[in-house]
Amino acid sequence: MKKLTIADTLNSPAEQIKNKVKSAINNSKGLNIFLETYGVKPSKTKKGCLNNVPFSLKDNILLEGKISSCGSRMLEDFVSPYSAFVVEKLLAAGALPVGRTNMDEFAMGSSTENSAFGPTKNPLNSEYVPGGSSGGAAASVAVGSCAFALGSDTGGSVRQPAAFCDLYGFKPTYGVFSRRGLVSFCSSFDQIGIIANNVDDIITVSSVMNDKDPFDLTSYADRDLQDIEKINYDNVDLRGKIVGIMSGFDPIPVSDDIQSRYLELIEKMSDLGAEMVNISPPFLENSVPLYQILSTAEASSNLSRYDGIKYGLRKEGKTIDSMRRSTRSFGFGEEVKRRIILGTYVTASEYSEQYYKKALKIRGLMRKNYEAFFSTINYILLPTTPTPPFRLGEKINDPVSMYFSDVFTAIANILGTPAITMPCGESSDGLPIGIQLMGGIGSDLDLLKFAGKVAGELK
Amino acid sequence: MKKDVFPVLGVEVHIQVKSDRKIFCNCKNTFGAAPNSHICPICTGQPGTLPVFNRNILTSALNLSLALNCRINLFTGFDRKNYFYPDTPKNYQITQNEFPIGYDGNFFFFSPENTYSLGISRVHMEEDSAKLVHKEDSLEKGSTIDYNRSGIPLLEVVTEPEFHDSDSVVYFLEFLKRTAQYLGISECNMEEGSLRVDTNISLTHDLAVLPDYRVEIKNMNTFSGVRSAIEYEIERQKALFDRDLVPESETRNWDSKAKKTRTMRKKESFNDYRYFPEPDIPPILLSEKNLFALKDNLPLTPGFAMNQLTFNFRLRKEDAYVLSSEKAMYLYFIEASKYCVQYEQMVNWITGDVIHYLRERGEGFEDCKLPPKAFADIVKRIGTGKLTGKIFKSILERLLSGEDFNEILENENISVISDRNELKEIAEKILSENPAQVKLYIGGKTGLIGFFMGMMMKVTDGRCDPKLSQQIFEELLDK
């Protein structure tokens, strides 16, 4: 498994890249990474800074004229009428889409086992899940079929699979990447994210994709990201940086391997001059239920447009109601239905005050709290996941423990802050472990550079 | 003895805002185009699309709210109203629930005789739904959806339940329509659906206690339909009261052919819309400063026009009501009033012959080719006897097609003949040519003076000074 980086591809002849991608795709067919591949057609002329750089698209990010199924029977044949804003940006910079990758249906899941088109297997060990919901995306980079993958991160769906596949995964500040053309799951948490082999590549791709999109009112242009010319970490210094850490995880159960890697990294960073301060990140232990309430609430509304009338699957029925009912009963998988029902429940007028509205209030409080936090510390260091990759089938029938995979990642979505996971050694069974750095709102480039520096020191 | 019952009515009005673009996408806002010719991924609810709020609608919403004397939410935004219906492409409607742009208003409106004050519960912005077209043709049964209407900006006005009869509801609607027209928000054409009205009707024995049931009436497509539907429904409910029954809470449809309201859905199937803040559109923050600027620049309203016409110009309410029914007509009068103080005469001309001929030409006051100043001069001339109304009327069409009054005046004999000798000569000729009538007049049939005057008018093309002419005839005949 020879991995691809942007630098590799820019320095290789187009024909060579084409063959590399092809063979990587062919060699990994058994892992069920791609739902469709597009064929690699390198361009002769140079378009931009990502010329002929292959990338993969998670199946919920639209490419005009191609199917985007969101891993669902509901949209199995849905052809995108337009391209996502970030995809347009990448294409303009010369990047080559190699295919669309498997995912948990509508991005709901942490193992890619919820795909209507079968699970994806972890390229590092095919008995294990690649994480999710962007499992196919992470696996596509891990097998060397592309230099980077676009995923979507609503509660950790980019970072967790990146960690499970021993890769870098970045979710920016909410709004850095336009959501136009990303099929909505939870609008106020969804962000497109990048999975790659190094921080440099994440910075380059972020710089290309970031802009204010007139068709996404929540997007914004980040001057720092846009003005990058050459990436170097020489002027980044760990000294003087204050990094918040957790001294213990109680009551959150975290595997011993992860605790050890986490402690080692703290020591290492401390040796390099960073000031590691103990904090107990407020509300962390509540972030999963909070995330579940808010994300299912919005999802129940966002997914109601799939009714068999306008596009996608239609199951016949005698009346419009029965048509809609059979379409949705057949078209959605179990997990999606579970979340729609949950979301409908927590926003029902009888229960809204108790669940949805309360969660909104807590989110408001959390945002204030952490804003204050980030005025005194630079970053927060957290494990990316509470456990290393788990086995296929291990958690699929236990939704609550599956949801718990998001315990360290959902917080960045709730807050809207940027976060990046970095490979950080392995468990005693040889499974990859990721550690996550989180920065304050709008500190994306600063966070990436810091992460790049730390990653460099770890090598 | 039966206790009295009082109807209690509230009204919800949807106004389609005239705008270049729809409220959340760049599609054109038009009526009557080929089905599904103005649609895009956003207004058909395609996956991955996001609403982009057209801020021009905000100005319309604020202006209408201010014209209805509403309080303004400086922190406002959109919410989702979740319900499944085939005309709603996302199966939720983007509307305003928690922070409507305007609330707690008090609208002063007029009828030709009265002034009313009405509580306004709220004014809010939302998107229109697509239009379901039901095919009744037996060969091609089924329904189709036209998304041209999907995403057309709407303003919803909700009144307090303060009406007690159909008249005041219709006067309110008429004045609200005028207000929206004056503000340039909408043409408010009920036939085209740019003004849609729902009303809630219930009866009570005690006006201090709001009834605990409510019947909503939909599908009234004309003002007279609104009136008939309300009157029918009040009678229907009264009949139930007479039998000591309480009407059920429900939604009823007005059937304009059968002239009846019919049950559409019972309230048992209560819809929980599960409102929550629209996450795709950031909250809208308005500053006090902007609001003051808007208030200062609030376009003219028909309420202001009514007050000005009745207080400043001392016009009768009925006249003011007609004159201010169109903004351009009112402005025409205001401009003319700078040159002529014969306000009542001007109003009579404007609301009579001038508008009549303009309409025949398919024009309005905004493109009237007879300038207000020239019009004012003509009315002044008529007042001083230099021109007769008859002549004015006879040349009005030419004036409205752009001919210059002064040119006509110079080149044609249209000014009043008030020369005594000239008139006397004509009168003598008329008398000599009609000896039989003269004989009868002298015999006591003095009513024949009208006949002679008619002859005089004919001979002079209506240019004779009528007072003087009559005087001359009387002198000659009395001799």
Interface residues (C-beta under 8 A of the other chain):
Chain A: N60 I61 L62 S68 C70 L75 F78 S80 P81 Y82 A84 R179 R180 G181 L182 V183 S184 C186 S187 S188 P214 F215 D216 L217 T218 A297 E298 S300 S301 S304 R305 D307 I309 K310 Y311 I320 R324 T344 T347 A348 S349 S352 Y356 L360
Chain B: P41 I42 T44 G45 Q46 P47 G48 T49 L50 P51 V52 F53 R80 N82 F84 P86 P89 K90 N91 Y92 I145 D272 R274 F276 P277 P279 D280 I281 P282
